[in-house]
Structure formats: structure tokens, C-alpha cells
Amino acid sequence: MKFLIILFHFRYLYGDATSLSNEIEALNAWIAADKYCVPKLKQECDDFFCNCPISSSNIWELLENAVFLSLAPLVSRCKQYLEKHTESSLRGEGFLETKTETIKQILDISSAKASELVLIKSVIHWGRHKVDTGEAVSLTEALKPLLPHIRFGALTAWEFWEFLDETNDLLEQSDALSILKHLTKPLIYALGAA
């Protein structure tokens, strides 16, 4: 990758023209432009990101790199895509390989076109994959950082029970009871109340 970045940088500096053909090339060029302080190239990459095609096959790599590099316009475009194509993206290439910070991005989308249960089941599947690949010791370790981003209040009581059945001891008993009380009697028990 370093060779590609350096090669692209030299092509740009000496040719003064870029022809970005795909998002990976644009990401590499942006990294080189940032490292070697070439603002014109960074701007061309930013322009490319504003118009590059996004699909369920590239959304996760794009979003992950955009989050890592703090490319706010690209993060925004990826989130807009995820809002409209949530379920197909969750089944798309790369979802299981994404990092925790990227998963938080989708959980923070309030208008995702998928039920909270579908999101939660996908996240559980992602967590189990992390355990299977050795990236996490347990499902609890994989999912703990994501718990504050899960909207338990959007579930029904039965969906919450299903979540508890699939995740065993992920939540403290007092937290689980508090959520269940809220789901069964939301006017009496505020979410988070004991």
C-alpha cells in the first residue's frame, strides 16, 4: 500500500493531473496528500468522495476508512446510504470485518430502514464472528462497547427476551430488569430507572 501511495503521489506531483478510478485509489491518494501536504490533491479526493458510487459491497470499507481518516462528508454520505439500504448493507460484503467504531455508526442512525431487532441480531452475528476469528474472547467482550448505542426502548418485550436468550449474561440483571419494566409499562418506568 505504501508503494501505491508514493507512486500516486509522484504521478500527481509531476503530472499535475489525477484520474481517480475507484474509492480505494482515492483513499490512498488522500492519505498521501495529507502526509505530504498537497491540498489540491486532497480536494480532488474530497470531490471524488462526494460523487463516488456507494453500494452494499463497498459501504463498510468506505465508512470504516472515512471514520478513521475523519472524512466527514464521506461519513455523511455513507450514513445516508445506510439509512436507505440498511438490511442489504448488513448482509453485504465486509460487514463482519468492520471494526467496533464503524458498527457504532450504524447503531447511531435513528432513521435506519431496519427494525431495531434486525440491527441487534446483525450486531450479535458480528460479535460471534469476532469470537470465531479470535478478535474477541467472548460475545460479551465484543458487544459491551456497543450496548450504549442499542435502542432497547425501540424493542417489544418479546424482542428484548429474544435478545436476552441470544446473549446470555451480556447485561447486568438489574439493567435487564429495568429495560423490561420500561418495555412492559413505559409510562410508569423510565428507561434506566431501577
Contact map, one row per residue, 1 for C-alpha under 8 A:
11111000000000000000000000010000000000000000000000000000000000000000000000000000000000000000000000000000000000000000000000000000000000000000000000000000000000000000000000000000000000000000000000
11111100000000000000000000000000000000000000000000000000000000000000000000000000000000000000000000000000000000000000000000000000000000000000000000000000000000000000000000000000000000000000000000
11111110000000000000000000000000000000000000000000000000000000000000000000000000000000000000000000000000000000000000000000000000000000000000000000000000000000000000000000000000000000000000000000
11111111000000000000000000010000000000000000000000000000000000000000000000000000000000000000000000000000000000000000000000000000000000000000000000000000000000000000000000000000000000000000000000
11111111100000000000000000011011000000000000000000000000000000000000000000000000000000000000000000000000000000000000000000000000000000000000000000000000000000000000000000000000000000000000000000
01111111110000000000000000000001000000000000000000000000000000000000000000000000000000000000000000000000000000000000000000000000000000000000000000000000000000000000000000000000000000000000000000
00111111111000000000000000000000000000000000000000000000000000000000000000000000000000000000000000000000000000000000000000000000000000000000000000000000000000000000000000000000000000000000000000
00011111111100000000000000001001000000000000000000000000000000000000000000000000000000000000000000000000000000000000000000000000000000000000000000000000000000000000000000000000000000000000000000
00001111111110000000000000001001100000000000000000000000000000000000000000000000000000000000000000000000000000000000000000000000000000000000000000000000000000000000000000000000000000000000000000
00000111111111100000000000000000000000000000000000000000000000000000000000000000000000000000000000000000000000000000000000000000000000000000000000000000000000000000000000000000000000000000000000
00000011111111111100000000000000000000000000000000000000000000000000000000000000000000000000000000000000000000000000000000000000000000000000000000000000000000000000000000000000000000000000000000
00000001111111111100000000000000000000001000000000000000000000000000000000000000000000000000000000000000000000000000000000000000000000000000000000000000000000000000000000000000000000000000000000
00000000111111110000000000000000000000000000000000000000000000000000000000000000000000000000000000000000000000000000000000000000000000000000000000000000000000000000000000000000000000000000000000
00000000011111110000000000000000000000000000000000000000000000000000000000000000000000000000000000000000000000000000000000000000000000000000000000000000000000000000000000000000000000000000000000
00000000011111111100000000000000000000000000000000000000000000000000000000000000000000000000000000000000000000000000000000000000000000000000000000000000000000000000000000000000000000000000000000
00000000001111111100000000000000000000000000000000000000000000000000000000000000000000000000000000000000000000000000000000000000000000000000000000000000000000000000000000000000000000000000000000
00000000001100111110000000000000000000000000000000000000000000000000000000000000000000000000000000000000000000000000000000000000000000000000000000000000000000000000000000000000000000000000000000
00000000001100111111000000000000000000001001000000000000000000000000000000000000000000000000000000000000000000000000000000000000000000000000000000000000000000000000000000000000000000000000000000
00000000000000001111100000000000000000000000000000000000000000000000000000000000000000000000000000000000000000000000000000000000000000000000000000000000000000000000000000000000000000000000000000
00000000000000000111111011000000000000000000100100000000000000000000000000000000000000000000000000000000000000000000000000000000000000000000000000000000000000000000000000000000000000000000000000
00000000000000000011111011000000000000000000000000000000000000000000000000000000000000000000000000000000000000000000000000000000000000000000000000000000000000000000000000000000000000000000000000
00000000000000000001111111000000000000000000000000010000000000000000000000000000000000000000000000000000000000000000000000000000000000000000000000000000000000000000000000000000000000000000000000
00000000000000000001111111100000000000000000000110010000000001000000000000000000000000000000000000000000000000000000000000000000000000000000000000000000000000000000000000000000000000000000000000
00000000000000000000011111110000000000000000000000000000000000000000000000000000000000000000000000000000000000000000000000000000000000000000000000000000000000000000000000000000000000000000000000
00000000000000000001111111111000000000000000000000000000000000000000000000000000000000000000000000000000000000000000000000000000000000000000000000000000000000000000000000000000000000000000000000
00000000000000000001111111111100000000000000100110000000000000000000000000000000000000000000000000000000000000000000000000000000000000000000000000000000000000000000000000000000000000000000000000
00000000000000000000001111111110000000000000100000000000000000001000000000000000000000000000000000000000000000000000000000000000000000000000000000000000000000000000000000000000000000000000000000
10011000000000000000000111111111000000000000000000000000000000000000000000000000000000000000000000000000000000000000000000000000000000000000000000000000000000000000000000000000000000000000000000
00001001100000000000000011111111100000001100100000000000000000000000000000000000000000000000000000000000000000000000000000000000000000000000000000000000000000000000000000000000000000000000000000
00000000000000000000000001111111110000001100110000000000000000000000000000000000000000000000000000000000000000000000000000000000000000000000000000000000000000000000000000000000000000000000000000
00001000000000000000000000111111111000000000000000000000000000000000000000000000000000000000000000000000000000000000000000000000000000000000000000000000000000000000000000000000000000000000000000
00001101100000000000000000011111111100000000000000000000000000000000000000000000000000000000000000000000000000000000000000000000000000000000000000000000000000000000000000000000000000000000000000
00000000100000000000000000001111111111101100000000000000000000000000000000000000000000000000000000000000000000000000000000000000000000000000000000000000000000000000000000000000000000000000000000
00000000000000000000000000000111111111100100000000000000000000000000000000000000000000000000000000000000000000000000000000000000000000000000000000000000000000000000000000000000000000000000000000
00000000000000000000000000000011111110000000000000000000000000000000000000000000000000000000000000000000000000000000000000000000000000000000000000000000000000000000000000000000000000000000000000
00000000000000000000000000000001111111000000000000000000000000000000000000000000000000000000000000000000000000000000000000000000000000000000000000000000000000000000000000000000000000000000000000
00000000000000000000000000000000111111100000000000000000000000000000000000000000000000000000000000000000000000000000000000000000000000000000000000000000000000000000000000000000000000000000000000
00000000000000000000000000000000110111111100000000000000000000000000000000000000000000000000000000000000000000000000000000000000000000000000000000000000000000000000000000000000000000000000000000
00000000000000000000000000000000110011111110000000000000000000000000000000000000000000000000000000000000000000000000000000000000000000000000000000000000000000000000000000000000000000000000000000
00000000000000000000000000000000000001111111000000000000000000000000000000000000000000000000000000000000000000000000000000000000000000000000000000000000000000000000000000000000000000000000000000
00000000000100000100000000001100100001111111100000000000000000000000000000000000000000000000000000000000000000000000000000000000000000000000000000000000000000000000000000000000000000000000000000
00000000000000000000000000001100110001111111110000000000000000000000000000000000000000000000000000000000000000000000000000000000000000000000000000000000000000000000000000000000000000000000000000
00000000000000000000000000000000000000111111111000000000000000000000000000000000000000000000000000000000000000000000000000000000000000000000000000000000000000000000000000000000000000000000000000
00000000000000000100000000000000000000011111111100000000000000000000000000000000000000000000000000000000000000000000000000000000000000000000000000000000000000000000000000000000000000000000000000
00000000000000000001000001101100000000001111111110000000000000000000000000000000000000000000000000000000000000000000000000000000000000000000000000000000000000000000000000000000000000000000000000
00000000000000000000000000000100000000000111111111000000000000000000000010000000000000000000000000000000000000000000000000000000000000000000000000000000000000000000000000000000000000000000000000
00000000000000000000000000000000000000000011111111100000000000000000000000000000000000000000000000000000000000000000000000000000000000000000000000000000000000000000000000000000000000000000000000
00000000000000000001001001000000000000000001111111110000000000000000000000000000000000000000000000000000000000000000000000000000000000000000000000000000000000000000000000000000000000000000000000
00000000000000000000001001000000000000000000111111110000000000000000000011000000000000000000000000000000000000000000000000000000000000000000000000000000000000000000000000000000000000000000000000
00000000000000000000000000000000000000000000011111110000000000000000000011001000000000000000000000000000000000000000000000000000000000000000000000000000000000000000000000000000000000000000000000
00000000000000000000000000000000000000000000001111111000000000000000000000000000000000000000000000000000000000000000000000000000000000000000000000000000000000000000000000000000000000000000000000
00000000000000000000011000000000000000000000000111111100000000000000000000000000000000000000000000000000000000000000000000000000000000000000000000000000000000000000000000000000000000000000000000
00000000000000000000000000000000000000000000000000111110000000000000000000000000000000000000000000000000000000000000000000000000000000000000000000000000000000000000000000000000000000000000000000
00000000000000000000000000000000000000000000000000011111011000000000000000000100100000000000000000000000000000000000000000000000000000000000000000000000000000000000000000000000000000000000000000
00000000000000000000000000000000000000000000000000001111111000000000000000000000100000001000000000000000000000000000000000000000000000000000000000000000000000000000000000000000000000000000000000
00000000000000000000000000000000000000000000000000000111111100000000000000000000000010011111100000000000000000000000000000000000000000000000000000000000000000000000000000000000000000000000000000
00000000000000000000000000000000000000000000000000000011111100000000000000000000000000001001110000000000000000000000000000000000000000000000000000000000000000000000000000000000000000000000000000
00000000000000000000000000000000000000000000000000000111111111000000000000000000000000000000110000000000000000000000000000000000000000000000000000000000000000000000000000000000000000000000000000
00000000000000000000000000000000000000000000000000000111111111100000000000000100000000001000000000000000000000000000000000000000000000000000000000000000000000000000000000000000000000000000000000
00000000000000000000000000000000000000000000000000000001111111110000000000000000000000000000111001000100000000000000000000000000000000000000000000000000000000000000000000000000000000000000000000
00000000000000000000000000000000000000000000000000000000011111111000000000000000000000000000010001000000000000000000000000000000000000000000000000000000000000000000000000000000000000000000000000
00000000000000000000001000000000000000000000000000000000011111111100000001000100000000000000000000000000000000000000000000000000000000000000000000000000000000000000000000000000000000000000000000
00000000000000000000000000000000000000000000000000000000001111111110000001100100000000000000000000000100000000000000000000000000000000000000000000000000000000000000000000000000000000000000000000
00000000000000000000000000000000000000000000000000000000000111111111000000000000000000000000000001101100000000000000000000000000000000000000000000000000000000000000000000000000000000000000000000
00000000000000000000000000100000000000000000000000000000000011111111100000000000000000000000000000000000000000000000000000000000000000000000000000000000000000000000000000000000000000000000000000
00000000000000000000000000000000000000000000000000000000000001111111111101100000000000000000000000000000000000000000000000000000000000000000000000000000000000000000000000000000000000000000000000
00000000000000000000000000000000000000000000000000000000000000111111111100100000000000000000000000001100000000000000000000000000000000000000000000000000000000000000000000000000000000000000000000
00000000000000000000000000000000000000000000000000000000000000011111111000000000000000000000000000000000000000000000000000000000000000000000000000000000000000000000000000000000000000000000000000
00000000000000000000000000000000000000000000000000000000000000001111111000000000000000000000000000000000000000000000000000000000000000000000000000000000000000000000000000000000000000000000000000
00000000000000000000000000000000000000000000000000000000000000000111111100100000000000000000000000000000000000000000000000000000000000000000000000000000000000000000000000000000000000000000000000
00000000000000000000000000000000000000000000000000000000000000000111111111100000000000000000000000000000000000000000000000000000000000000000000000000000000000000000000000000000000000000000000000
00000000000000000000000000000000000000000000000000000000000000000110011111110000000000000000000000000000000000000000000000000000000000000000000000000000000000000000000000000000000000000000000000
00000000000000000000000000000000000000000000010011000000000000000000001111111000000000000000000000000000000000000000000000000000000000000000000000000000000000000000000000000000000000000000000000
00000000000000000000000000000000000000000000000011000000000001100100001111111100000000000000000000000000000000000000000000000000000000000000000000000000000000000000000000000000000000000000000000
00000000000000000000000000000000000000000000000000000000000000100110011111111110000000000000000000000000000000000000000000000000000000000000000000000000000000000000000000000000000000000000000000
00000000000000000000000000000000000000000000000000000000000000000000000111111111000000000000000000000000000000000000000000000000000000000000000000000000000000000000000000000000000000000000000000
00000000000000000000000000000000000000000000000001000000000000000000000011111111100000000000000000000000000000000000000000000000000000000000000000000000000000000000000000000000000000000000000000
00000000000000000000000000000000000000000000000000000100001001100000000001111111110000000000000000000000000000000000000000000000000000000000000000000000000000000000000000000000000000000000000000
00000000000000000000000000000000000000000000000000000000000000000000000000111111111000000000000000000000110010000000000000000000000000000000000000000000000000000000000000000000000000000000000000
00000000000000000000000000000000000000000000000000000000000000000000000000011111111100000000000000000000000000000000000000000000000000000000000000000000000000000000000000000000000000000000000000
00000000000000000000000000000000000000000000000000000110000000000000000000001111111111000000000000000000000000000000000000000000000000000000000000000000000000000000000000000000000000000000000000
00000000000000000000000000000000000000000000000000000000000000000000000000000111111111001000000000000000010000010000000000000000000000000000000000000000000000000000000000000000000000000000000000
00000000000000000000000000000000000000000000000000000000000000000000000000000011111111000000000000000000000010111000000000000000000000000000000000000000000000000000000000000000000000000000000000
00000000000000000000000000000000000000000000000000000000000000000000000000000001111111000000000000000000000000011000000000000000000000000000000000000000000000000000000000000000000000000000000000
00000000000000000000000000000000000000000000000000000001000000000000000000000000111111111000000000000000000000011000000000000000000000000000000000000000000000000000000000000000000000000000000000
00000000000000000000000000000000000000000000000000000000000000000000000000000000111111111100000000000000000000011100000000000000000000000000000000000000000000000000000000000000000000000000000000
00000000000000000000000000000000000000000000000000000000000000000000000000000000000011111110000000000000000000001100010000000000000000000000000000000000000000000000000000000000000000000000000000
00000000000000000000000000000000000000000000000000000001000000000000000000000000000011111111000000000000000000000000000000000000000000000000000000000000000000000000000000000000000000000000000000
00000000000000000000000000000000000000000000000000000011101000000000000000000000010011111111101000000000000000000000000000000000000000000000000000000000000000000000000000000000000000000000000000
00000000000000000000000000000000000000000000000000000001000000000000000000000000000001111111001000000000000000000000000001000000000000000000000000000000000000000000000000000000000000000000000000
00000000000000000000000000000000000000000000000000000001000000000000000000000000000000111111101000000000000000000000000000000000000000000000000000000000000000000000000000000000000000000000000000
00000000000000000000000000000000000000000000000000000001100000000000000000000000000000011111111000000000000000000000000000000000000000000000000000000000000000000000000000000000000000000000000000
00000000000000000000000000000000000000000000000000000001110100000000000000000000000000001011111100000000000000000000000000000000000000000000000000000000000000000000000000000000000000000000000000
00000000000000000000000000000000000000000000000000000000110110000000000000000000000000000001111111000000000000000000000000000000000000000000000000000000000000000000000000000000000000000000000000
00000000000000000000000000000000000000000000000000000000000100000000000000000000000000001111111111000000000000000000000000000100000000000000000000000000000000000000000000000000000000000000000000
00000000000000000000000000000000000000000000000000000000000000000000000000000000000000000000111111000000000000000000000000001100110000000000000000000000000000000000000000000000000000000000000000
00000000000000000000000000000000000000000000000000000000000000000000000000000000000000000000011111100000000000000000000000000000000000000000000000000000000000000000000000000000000000000000000000
00000000000000000000000000000000000000000000000000000000000110010000000000000000000000000000011111110110000000000000000000000000000000000000000000000000000000000000000000000000000000000000000000
00000000000000000000000000000000000000000000000000000000000000010000000000000000000000000000000011111110000000000000000000000000000000000000000000000000000000000000000000000000000000000000000000
00000000000000000000000000000000000000000000000000000000000000000000000000000000000000000000000001111111000000000000000000000000000000000000000011000000000000000000000000000000000000000000000000
00000000000000000000000000000000000000000000000000000000000000010010000000000000000000000000000000111111100000000000000000000000000000000000000000000000000000000000000000000000000000000000000000
00000000000000000000000000000000000000000000000000000000000100110010000000000000000000000000000001111111110000000000000000000000000000000000000000000000000000000000000000000000000000000000000000
00000000000000000000000000000000000000000000000000000000000000000000000000000000000000000000000001111111111000000000000000100000000000000000000001000000000000000000000000000000000000000000000000
00000000000000000000000000000000000000000000000000000000000000000000000000000000000000000000000000011111111100000000000000000000000000000000000001001000000000000000000000000000000000000000000000
00000000000000000000000000000000000000000000000000000000000000000000000000000010000000000000000000001111111110000000000000000000000000000000000000000000000000000000000000000000000000000000000000
00000000000000000000000000000000000000000000000000000000000000000000000000000010010000000000000000000111111110010000000000000000000000000000000000000000000000000000000000000000000000000000000000
00000000000000000000000000000000000000000000000000000000000000000000000000000000000000000000000000000011111111000000001000000000000000000000000000001100000000000000000000000000000000000000000000
00000000000000000000000000000000000000000000000000000000000000000000000000000000000000000000000000000001111111000000000000000000000000000000000000001000000000000000000000000000000000000000000000
00000000000000000000000000000000000000000000000000000000000000000000000000000010001000000000000000000000111111110000000000000000000000000000000000000000000000000000000000000000000000000000000000
00000000000000000000000000000000000000000000000000000000000000000000000000000000000000000000000000000000001111110000000000000000000000000000000000000000000000000000000000000000000000000000000000
00000000000000000000000000000000000000000000000000000000000000000000000000000000001000000000000000000000000011111000000000000000000000000000000000000000000000000000000000000000000000000000000000
00000000000000000000000000000000000000000000000000000000000000000000000000000000011111000000000000000000010011111110000000000000000000000000000000000000000000000000000000000000000000000000000000
00000000000000000000000000000000000000000000000000000000000000000000000000000000001111100000000000000000000000111110000000000000000000000000000000000000000000000000000000000000000000000000000000
00000000000000000000000000000000000000000000000000000000000000000000000000000000000001100000000000000000000000011111011000000000000000000000000000000000000000000000000000000000000000000000000000
00000000000000000000000000000000000000000000000000000000000000000000000000000000000000000000000000000000000000011111111000000000000000000000000000000000000000000000000000000000000000000000000000
00000000000000000000000000000000000000000000000000000000000000000000000000000000000000000000000000000000000000000111111100000000000000000000000000000111011000000000000000000000000000000000000000
00000000000000000000000000000000000000000000000000000000000000000000000000000000000000000000000000000000000000000011111110000000000000000000000000000000001000100000000000000000000000000000000000
00000000000000000000000000000000000000000000000000000000000000000000000000000000000000100000000000000000000000000111111111000000000000000000000000000000000000000000000000000000000000000000000000
00000000000000000000000000000000000000000000000000000000000000000000000000000000000000000000000000000000001000000111111111100000000000000000000000000000000000000000000000000000000000000000000000
00000000000000000000000000000000000000000000000000000000000000000000000000000000000000000000000000000000000000000001111111110000000000000000000000000100000000000010000000000000000000000000000000
00000000000000000000000000000000000000000000000000000000000000000000000000000000000000000000000000000000000000000000111111111000000000000000000000000000000000000010000000000000000000000000000000
00000000000000000000000000000000000000000000000000000000000000000000000000000000000000000100000000000000000000000000011111111100000000000000000000000000000000000000000000000000000000000000000000
00000000000000000000000000000000000000000000000000000000000000000000000000000000000000000000000000000010000000000000001111111110000000000000001000000000000000000000000000000000000000000000000000
00000000000000000000000000000000000000000000000000000000000000000000000000000000000000000000000000000000000000000000000111111111000000000010001000000000000000000000001000000000000000000000000000
00000000000000000000000000000000000000000000000000000000000000000000000000000000000000000000000100000000000000000000000011111111100000000000000000000000000000000000000000000000000000000000000000
00000000000000000000000000000000000000000000000000000000000000000000000000000000000000000000001100000000000000000000000001111111110000000000000000000000000000000000000000000000000000000000000000
00000000000000000000000000000000000000000000000000000000000000000000000000000000000000000000000000000000000000000000000000111111111000010010011000000000000000000000000000000000000000000000000000
00000000000000000000000000000000000000000000000000000000000000000000000000000000000000000000000000000000000000000000000000011111111100000110010000000000000000000000000000000000000000000000000000
00000000000000000000000000000000000000000000000000000000000000000000000000000000000000000000000100000000000000000000000000001111111110000000000000000000000000000000000000000000000000000000000000
00000000000000000000000000000000000000000000000000000000000000000000000000000000000000000000000100000000000000000000000000000111111111110010010000000000000000000000000000000000000000000000000000
00000000000000000000000000000000000000000000000000000000000000000000000000000000000000000000000000000000000000000000000000000011111111111110010000000000000000000000000000000000000000000000000000
00000000000000000000000000000000000000000000000000000000000000000000000000000000000000000000000000000000000000000000000000000001111111100000000000000000000000000000000000000000000000000000000000
00000000000000000000000000000000000000000000000000000000000000000000000000000000000000000000000000000000000000000000000000000000111111110000000000000000000000000000000000000000000000000000000000
00000000000000000000000000000000000000000000000000000000000000000000000000000000000000000000000000000000000000000000000000000000011111111000000000000000000000000000000000000000000000000000000000
00000000000000000000000000000000000000000000000000000000000000000000000000000000000000000000000000000000000000000000000000000000011111111000000000000000000000000000000000000000000000000000000000
00000000000000000000000000000000000000000000000000000000000000000000000000000000000000000000000000000000000000000000000000000010011011111110110000000000000000000000000000000000000000000000000000
00000000000000000000000000000000000000000000000000000000000000000000000000000000000000000000000000000000000000000000000000000000001001111110110000000000000000000000000000000000000000000000000000
00000000000000000000000000000000000000000000000000000000000000000000000000000000000000000000000000000000000000000000000000000001001000011111110000000000000000000000000000000000000000000000000000
00000000000000000000000000000000000000000000000000000000000000000000000000000000000000000000000000000000000000000000000000010011011000011111111000000000000000000000001001000000000000000000000000
00000000000000000000000000000000000000000000000000000000000000000000000000000000000000000000000000000000000000000000000000000000000000000111111100000000000000000000001011000000000000000000000000
00000000000000000000000000000000000000000000000000000000000000000000000000000000000000000000000000000000000000000000000000000000000000011111111110000000000000000000000000000000000000000000000000
00000000000000000000000000000000000000000000000000000000000000000000000000000000000000000000000000000000000000000000000000000011011000011111111110000000000000000000000000000000000000000000000000
00000000000000000000000000000000000000000000000000000000000000000000000000000000000000000000000000000000000000000000000000110010000000000011111111100000000000000000000001000000000000000000000000
00000000000000000000000000000000000000000000000000000000000000000000000000000000000000000000000000000000000000000000000000000000000000000001111111100000000000000000000001000000000000000000000000
00000000000000000000000000000000000000000000000000000000000000000000000000000000000000000000000000010000000000000000000000000000000000000000111111110000000000000000000000000000000000000000000000
00000000000000000000000000000000000000000000000000000000000000000000000000000000000000000000000000010011000000000000000000000000000000000000001111111100000000000000000000000000000000000000000000
00000000000000000000000000000000000000000000000000000000000000000000000000000000000000000000000000000000000000000000000000000000000000000000001111111100000000000000000000000000000000000000000000
00000000000000000000000000000000000000000000000000000000000000000000000000000000000000000000000000000000000000000000000000000000000000000000000011111110000000000000000000000000000000000000000000
00000000000000000000000000000000000000000000000000000000000000000000000000000000000000000000000000000001001100000000000000000000000000000000000001111110000000000000000000000000000000000000000000
00000000000000000000000000000000000000000000000000000000000000000000000000000000000000000000000000000000001000000001000100000000000000000000000001111111000000000000000000000000000000000000000000
00000000000000000000000000000000000000000000000000000000000000000000000000000000000000000000000000000000000000000001000000000000000000000000000000011111111000000000000000000000000000000000000000
00000000000000000000000000000000000000000000000000000000000000000000000000000000000000000000000000000000000000000001000000000000000000000000000000000111111000010000000000000000001000000000000000
00000000000000000000000000000000000000000000000000000000000000000000000000000000000000000000000000000000000000000000000000000000000000000000000000000011111100000000000000000000001001100000001000
00000000000000000000000000000000000000000000000000000000000000000000000000000000000000000000000000000000000000000001000000000000000000000000000000000011111100000000000000000000000000000000000000
00000000000000000000000000000000000000000000000000000000000000000000000000000000000000000000000000000000000000000001100000000000000000000000000000000011111111110000000000000000000000100000000000
00000000000000000000000000000000000000000000000000000000000000000000000000000000000000000000000000000000000000000000000000000000000000000000000000000000111111110000000000000000000000100000000000
00000000000000000000000000000000000000000000000000000000000000000000000000000000000000000000000000000000000000000000000000000000000000000000000000000000001111111000000000000000000100110000000000
00000000000000000000000000000000000000000000000000000000000000000000000000000000000000000000000000000000000000000000000000000000000000000000000000000000001111111100000000000000000000000000000000
00000000000000000000000000000000000000000000000000000000000000000000000000000000000000000000000000000000000000000000100000000000000000000000000000000000001111111110000000000000000000000000000000
00000000000000000000000000000000000000000000000000000000000000000000000000000000000000000000000000000000000000000000000000000000000000000000000000000001001111111111000000000000000100000000000000
00000000000000000000000000000000000000000000000000000000000000000000000000000000000000000000000000000000000000000000000000000000000000000000000000000000000011111111100000000000000000000000000000
00000000000000000000000000000000000000000000000000000000000000000000000000000000000000000000000000000000000000000000000000000000000000000000000000000000000001111111110000000000000000000000000000
00000000000000000000000000000000000000000000000000000000000000000000000000000000000000000000000000000000000000000000000110000000000000000000000000000000000000111111111000000000000000000000000000
00000000000000000000000000000000000000000000000000000000000000000000000000000000000000000000000000000000000000000000000000000000000000000000000000000000000000011111111111000000000000000000000000
00000000000000000000000000000000000000000000000000000000000000000000000000000000000000000000000000000000000000000000000000000000000000000000000000000000000000001111111100000000000000000000000000
00000000000000000000000000000000000000000000000000000000000000000000000000000000000000000000000000000000000000000000000000000000000000000000000000000000000000000111111100000000000000000000000000
00000000000000000000000000000000000000000000000000000000000000000000000000000000000000000000000000000000000000000000000000010000000000000011000000000000000000000011111111000000000000000000000000
00000000000000000000000000000000000000000000000000000000000000000000000000000000000000000000000000000000000000000000000000000000000000000000000000000000000000000001111111000000000000000000000000
00000000000000000000000000000000000000000000000000000000000000000000000000000000000000000000000000000000000000000000000000000000000000000001000000000000000000000001001111110000000000000000000000
00000000000000000000000000000000000000000000000000000000000000000000000000000000000000000000000000000000000000000000000000000000000000000011001100000000000000000001001111110000000000000000000000
00000000000000000000000000000000000000000000000000000000000000000000000000000000000000000000000000000000000000000000000000000000000000000000000000000000000000000000000011111011000000000000000000
00000000000000000000000000000000000000000000000000000000000000000000000000000000000000000000000000000000000000000000000000000000000000000000000000000000000000000000000011111111000000000000000000
00000000000000000000000000000000000000000000000000000000000000000000000000000000000000000000000000000000000000000000000000000000000000000000000000000000000000000000000000111111100000000000000000
00000000000000000000000000000000000000000000000000000000000000000000000000000000000000000000000000000000000000000000000000000000000000000000000000000000000000000000000000011111110000000000000001
00000000000000000000000000000000000000000000000000000000000000000000000000000000000000000000000000000000000000000000000000000000000000000000000000000000000000000000000000111111111000000000000101
00000000000000000000000000000000000000000000000000000000000000000000000000000000000000000000000000000000000000000000000000000000000000000000000000000000000000000000000000111111111100000000000000
00000000000000000000000000000000000000000000000000000000000000000000000000000000000000000000000000000000000000000000000000000000000000000000000000000000000000000000000000001111111110000000000001
00000000000000000000000000000000000000000000000000000000000000000000000000000000000000000000000000000000000000000000000000000000000000000000000000000000000000000000000000000111111111000000101111
00000000000000000000000000000000000000000000000000000000000000000000000000000000000000000000000000000000000000000000000000000000000000000000000000000001100000000000000000000011111111100000001100
00000000000000000000000000000000000000000000000000000000000000000000000000000000000000000000000000000000000000000000000000000000000000000000000000000000000010010000000000000001111111110000000000
00000000000000000000000000000000000000000000000000000000000000000000000000000000000000000000000000000000000000000000000000000000000000000000000000000000000000000000000000000000111111111100100000
00000000000000000000000000000000000000000000000000000000000000000000000000000000000000000000000000000000000000000000000000000000000000000000000000000000100000000000000000000000011111111111111000
00000000000000000000000000000000000000000000000000000000000000000000000000000000000000000000000000000000000000000000000000000000000000000000000000000000101110000000000000000000001111111100000000
00000000000000000000000000000000000000000000000000000000000000000000000000000000000000000000000000000000000000000000000000000000000000000000000000000000000010000000000000000000000111111100000000
00000000000000000000000000000000000000000000000000000000000000000000000000000000000000000000000000000000000000000000000000000000000000000000000000000000000000000000000000000000000011111111100000
00000000000000000000000000000000000000000000000000000000000000000000000000000000000000000000000000000000000000000000000000000000000000000000000000000000000000000000000000000000000011111111111000
00000000000000000000000000000000000000000000000000000000000000000000000000000000000000000000000000000000000000000000000000000000000000000000000000000000000000000000000000000000000001001111110000
00000000000000000000000000000000000000000000000000000000000000000000000000000000000000000000000000000000000000000000000000000000000000000000000000000000000000000000000000000000000001001111110000
00000000000000000000000000000000000000000000000000000000000000000000000000000000000000000000000000000000000000000000000000000000000000000000000000000000000000000000000000000000010011001111111010
00000000000000000000000000000000000000000000000000000000000000000000000000000000000000000000000000000000000000000000000000000000000000000000000000000000000000000000000000000000000001000111111110
00000000000000000000000000000000000000000000000000000000000000000000000000000000000000000000000000000000000000000000000000000000000000000000000000000000100000000000000000000000011001000100111110
00000000000000000000000000000000000000000000000000000000000000000000000000000000000000000000000000000000000000000000000000000000000000000000000000000000000000000000000000000010011000000000011111
00000000000000000000000000000000000000000000000000000000000000000000000000000000000000000000000000000000000000000000000000000000000000000000000000000000000000000000000000000000010000000000111111
00000000000000000000000000000000000000000000000000000000000000000000000000000000000000000000000000000000000000000000000000000000000000000000000000000000000000000000000000000110110000000000000111
